[in-house]
Amino acid sequence: MNEDELGKFSWLNPPDFQFPREKEVQDKYNKDIGTNKQKEFINSVRDKIEKYGLTIEVNGYPYYVQEPIKHSCLWYKGVFTPENVITYLNLHNIKYITFFENASEFKSIKSISHYHIFHY
């Protein structure tokens, strides 16, 4: 996806489909779901949000986006509104294209709230 295609989505208008991944990334994702690798990642994220309230991590299984766009996830506990996300991204000088939360049926990690961030 390019910037224009990504720009059609937002926290107010999240996608109603699963974003695609490159085949190699999707294969790795399918292989790692439910394994110790995923459990270790979840525990690491939980530790960080317990300590800091949130963490932003480059997505290890990014959706297909054109270079130089990056795909990260902002993981948080409690209430973290879209306005809070915008403030966070601006404070950290992250030039973002868009962000949204996936619908429940598209979340592989449902136990920790997170936004998908597409940025440079």
ZIJOJO-V517430 format. One record per backbone hydrogen bond with DSSP energy under -1.0 kcal/mol. CO is the residue of the C=O (numbers start at 1). NH is the residue of the N-H. Records with the same first field share a line. If there is no record, write none. Layout:
BEGIN
CO->NH / NH
END
This chain:
BEGIN
1->66
2->6
3->7
5->8
6->9
13->10
20->64
22->26
23->27
24->28
25->29
26->30
27->31
28->32
29->33
32->35
35->39
36->40
37->41
38->42
39->43
40->44
41->45
42->46
43->47
44->48
45->49
46->50
47->51
48->52
49->53
53->77
55->75
57->73
66->69
70->119
71->59
72->117
73->57
74->115
75->55
81->85
82->86
83->87
84->88
85->89
86->90
87->91
88->92
89->94
90->93
94->96
95->120
98->118
100->116
103->106
104->107
113->76
115->74
116->100
117->72
118->97 / 98
119->70
END
